Amino acid sequence: MSYVYSFEAKIMKYGGGRYIIYPPKKYQEKLRKHHGKRVKVIVIIEPG
């Protein structure tokens, strides 16, 4: 079964030259059950 979540997120520096995508709080609980799983991510950055 596939799950699709669509939201705006912040890209934050995590340390050691790594960056993370930080989802809004209302999605954090939904995503928690998928912790450790590999996911596919599409990033769209709009100009401006």
Secondary structure, 3 states (H helix, E strand, C coil): CCCCCCCCCEEEEEECCEEEEECCHHHHHHHHCCCCCCCCCCCCCCCC
